[in-house]
Amino acid sequence: MSIISKLFSGARNFVSKFTRYRELGTFQAVFTPFGSDMYKSYLIRSCIRPIAEHTSKANAVCKDKELTKLLNVRPNMYMNGKDFLYKTRTLLELKNTVFIYLERNELDRVIGLYPVPYSWFEALEANNGLFIRFHFDGVADTYVIPWDDLAVLRKDYCTGDIAGEDNSPILTVLDVINTTNQGVSNAIKATANLRGILKNTKAMLNPEDVKKSKEQFVADYMNLNNEGGIAALDANQEFTPITLSPTVVSWETRKELREDVYRYFGVSDAIVRSDYTEQQLNAFYEAKIEPFLVALSIELTWKCFSERSRSYGSEVIYESNRMQYASNQTKLAMVAMVDRGAMTPNEWRFLFNMAPVEGGDTPIRRLDTAEVTDEQITNVEEEENDSE
């Protein structure tokens, strides 16, 4: 059994006859992500990597302890909780639409979550129900999954009802970057070799002798073994070198092209190089990490729990402690919150990855920050009246 077959071994097939799904306002039942080879670009990968890495730090919290353990420890047989978030976010950035297949047992409880690595998909309907047919590279079989068994996240969600827009706008920039890189490579090759005109001063040489003379000169001097860099000629030959100065794209232009890709994915050079300030990382978190975690929490809450469970407060919340991005100086300043009872000692120790201490879950307060009593207020008022 193939990996894909194992992945959907528990998929429920209710019907065998489907029709193409008609979306609101348009007919777009087939969705093919544009630019499937984008991930082969080092620039694309360097943009997606920090987004996926920071996303994978999040922690799932919900009342269902089994589901919490499933999400954080082992969502499926292939990956742990961190890998699950990393792959889900990577697929979303590449395809702008990511599906998570929810494997259920006979009691309809979720027992596995799989990000679907599809090639393209179709939206189908049958018996007033919505289904998605997935196609995979190198796999002849297709798999039809009910919409209710799929958690769906989208980017650039605009014209379609099912999927987000594709990444075609960035492909032109990537093509220009690839062309400029090839231009630099060709320029290096063009200027790395000795080039020129070999002139024979001896009169009346036949074409074969001219060719033989040139080939002998190339074999003797225009190769890597000529470490001295000096060519010796007799009185019958003259060599005139040709200086080549290929035109290449300026560094400023190449930098601007790279910045175009950064802006498209919402990252900065500091984020890509992991050379960011606390403020830069907090801004990155608010713009790129937090919205994804909110969307994932809402989607899994709706798809993992029944309406009855949700009415009793069952929900999935992905949270990422923003203070983990703070500098040590900021974390040390948070001790003032402990003194005022706003944080417990153990909550503050958690910021430094320190183990909890006994009694550290009880809020404490300095004596000079104690609550003001009615008696103290009365005494202050009496002192003010006496002073008058």
Summary of the structure (lengths in Angstrom):
residues: 388
radius of gyration: 33.0
end to end distance: 92.4
largest distance: 127.3
contacts: 996
relative contact order: 0.11
helix: 46%
strand: 16%
